[in-house]
Amino acid sequence: MTHRSGFVAIIGRPNVGKSTLLNALLGQKVAAVSPRPQTTRKRQLGILTTEQAQVIFVDTPGLHNPRHKLGEFLNQEAQEALDGVDLILWLVDVSSPPTDEDIQISGMLNKVARRTPRLLVLNKMDMLHTDAEGESARSEEYAQLLNQAPVKKVSAVKRIGLGEMLETLIQLLPERPSEYPEEQITDIYEREIAGDLIREACLMQLRDEVPHSLAVRIDEFKERENGMVYIAATIFVERESQKGIVIGEGGRMMKSIGSAARKQIEEMGGRKAFLELRVKVHKDWRDDPNALKQLGYVKKK
């Protein structure tokens, strides 16, 4: 039986559903998701193993026009994911017309060496409220941006069209053995995923003026004898006013964030968790090279 294996970079602008697609394909949550753009800040592998293939997805931050050093780091993370992969999956939000960012991404992808196959995936088909003629026209708008690439239509959130897309994707991968053990589904540790899940809880709970100014650092992650995991984490914001919003009146917002994050962490690890959170202000940390380094956002030379 032919066995295929390869690395697949998932590329797209912010908030098109890259992490949602990854979680849906794996059948479990390994990447943080929220309605906010730029939820993903680092590359992460999602490893799907079947009898016929092993697909190693590379989830990436959304490509955008950066406004600070953190944004530059996010773009670099995404662009470097294209190096050495076996397939590029360009995910777009078909419920809206192509944006300037989409056009910029297509220009970059059309310059990629022709030996790297590309697959255009039109996501959020369930949100495209139009007739068949309108749907075809919108699909063609995106198809014209990526020369001679196969096109698949899906809804990641409703898990529609994923099987057909995966079949097409696997056929574009080279014939070779698996790279990772069958049971491995990601390349990052539970500690790092916990940090992302705390940040996801913040993104889901907080007002618009806070989320992009927020980072999470895991200070302590310890297994206890009773099987429970103890996690201490610091939430960083850029202004004192944001700190007050995160804590909330009488600490209610912090309690809500902690409760939501703990539930997700327990579901991920399959065990009870004790979560201790605190909030600190680090003025303009997104443009502070030292702060970015401490938080793990380090640009390569």
Protein Blocks (a to p, Z undefined) as FASTA:
>chain_A
ZZddddddddddehiopmmmmmmmnopafbdcdfbehkblbdcddddddfkbccdddddd
dddddfbfklmmmmmmmmmmmgopabdcddddfkbccdfklmmmmmmmmmpcfklccddd
dehklmmccdfklmmmmmmmmmmmpghiacddddfklogoklmmmmmmmmmpccdddfbd
fklcbfbdfklmmmmmmmmmmmmmmcfklmmmpccddfbdcddfkopacdddddddfbfk
lmmmmnogghlmmmmmmmmmmmmmmmmnopacdddddddddehkllgmklmmmnopacdZ
Z
